[in-house]
Amino acid sequence: MTHFFTSNGLPLLFVVVLLESFGLPLPGETALIAFGVLASQGDYSIAWVIALAAAGAILGDNLGYWLLGRIGGRALFQRWRVLRRYSDRVLPGAEKLMARHGGKTVFFGRFVAVLRYTAAWVAGIGKMEWWRFLFWNALGGICWATGVGLASYYAGHAAGDAISRYGIYAGAGIAALTVIGFLAVHYGKKRLEERL
């Protein structure tokens, strides 16, 4: 798997993040994390990883804003009955949210999986001014790429150091602790919901 990423290079990261930001269900954030880890191992420059992920996020969101939001708009949602019912129920509330908190929604939407690609559409449908959208979108894309890229870069360094220092058992221990932590959070949340 690592060979696939290293042989296809950074253009793959740019395209995956761009298409996810446009609206296709692709693992853009996962790709950024993978390339951040590869950068920590010396395969890529972390500066290039961050720059290309941010550029892909900004360009993809702007394509979604214009093509799916401003130009396509509600007409795209009215074409298919399933989408029409969904849009009639969800879009009015989303448009109100965008009118009141558009900048914050676009910025923080970059950090939430579903909002990562839908916030741009709704901003376009809601006729948010493009310059305002571009500012918050660029700020969110740069902060997201920098934060996720650097976190994965330093986590990759730490994991690599632990494995080289303590052997493969450290990697297995880290993986086991991650799984145990995930299960504890998942089942703890379930039990809390049952009590309420």
N, C-alpha and C positions, 0 to 999 in steps of 0.2 A: 504494500500500500504506500509506503514511504517513497518507493521508486516512482510510482505513478505521479505523486505530487512533485517530486524533484525533477522529473523528466519533462513534465508539462509546464512547469514554471509559474511565474507570477501572473501571466495573462489569464490563466485558469481562475485564480483568485479574483481578479478584476471582473471577469465575466460572470462568475457565480454570484458575487455580491451585487453586481449591476442587475442581473435577472431577478434575484430575490427582491431587491428594492423596487423593481418595476412591478412585481406582483406574482411571479411564479414561485411555487412552494419549493424552493431549493435551500440547502443548508449554508447560507452565507456566513452566519456567525461561526458555525462549526469549521468552515473553510478558513476563516480568519484565525481561529484558535490553532488549527493544524499548521498553518503557515507561520504563526508566531512561535510554535514549538520548533518547527524546522529551522527558523531563524536562530533560535537559541542554540541549535546544534551546529551552526555555521553554514547551513545550506543557502541562506538568503540574508540580506540586510534587513533588519527590523524596520529601518526607515522606509525602505521600498515597500515592505509589506503593509505598513500603516498608510503610506501615501496612496497606494493602489486600491486598498480597501475603502479609504475615504472617498477617493475619486469615483469608484464604482457605486458607492452608496449615494453620493450626491447626484450623479448622472442618472442612475436608475430611478431615484425618487422624482427627479425632474421629468423624466419620460412618463412616469406614472401620473404625475400632476397634470401634464399637458394632454397626453393621449387618452388616458382613462378617465381623467377628471374634467378638465376644461373642454376638450373637443368631444370626447365620447359622452361623458356625463351620465345623466339619468337615462338617456336613450339606450345605452348599453345594458342597463339593468332592466329596462322594460322589454327587451327582446325575448327573454325566456321567462316562462311563468314562475319557475322556482325562484329565480333571482328577483322577479318583480315582487313577489310576496315578501321576500326578505328585505328588499330595499324599501318597500312601503312601510315596513315596521321599524327598520333600523336607521335609515338615512335621515329622517327629520331630526331625531335626537342627536345624531352625529353632526349634522350641520349646525345645530344650536351650540353644541359643544365647541365646534370649530370657530363659530362667530365670537364666542366669549373667551375662549382660551386657545386660539389657533396656534400662536407661537409656541406656547408650552407643550401643546399636544404634538406638534411636529418635532420639537426637540426631544422630549421624553419618549415619544413613540419609537424613536430609533433604538431604544433599549428594551422594548417589549416586543416579543415575537410577532404577534398578529398585527400590531400597530406599525411594525417596521415597514410593511408595504401598503397597508390600507390608509394610513394617515395622509399620504400624498394624494391618493385618489379623492378622499373626502375634502381635502383642502382645495383641490381643483374643482370638484363639484360645488362646493360652497363658495366658489369665486373669491377665495383668499387672494389678496394682491400678490403677484408673483415675486416681487422684490422682497416682500416680507417673508413669504414662504422660503425663498432662496436663502435668506439670512439664517433663519432658524434651522433649515434643513442642512445647510453647510456646517453650521456650528454643531449640530447633533451628530452629523456624519464624522466630523473630525474628532470630536470627543469620544464617540463610540469606537472608532477604529484605533485611536490612541489607547484608550482604556483597556479594551479587550486584547489588542495586540500586545501591549506591554505586560498585561497580567499573564497571558499565555507564554510570552517570552521568558519572563522571570520564573514562572512555574515550571517551564520546560528546563531551564537551567537548574533549578533546585532538584527536580526529579532526576535529571541526568547526573548531577553531582552525587545524589544519594545512591543511585544505582552503581556508579563507578566506585564509590567509597565502600558501600556495604553489600554490593553484589545484587544479584537478581532477587534475592529475598526481600530487599527493601522495596523493589518495584511491586512485588506481590503483596507486601504489607500495605503499601499505599493504596493499591487497588482494593484490597479487602476493607480497609478503613473507609474508603469512598463508598463502597457498596453498603456497608453497615450504616454509615451516616445517612445515605439516601433512604434505606429501609426504615430507619428510626424516624426520620422526618415524615415519610409517607404514612406509616402506620400510626405515628403519634398524632398526625393531623386527622386521620380517620377516626381515631378514638375520641379526639376532642369534638369532632362534628357529631358523633353519636351521643355524647354527653349533653350537647346543646339541644 
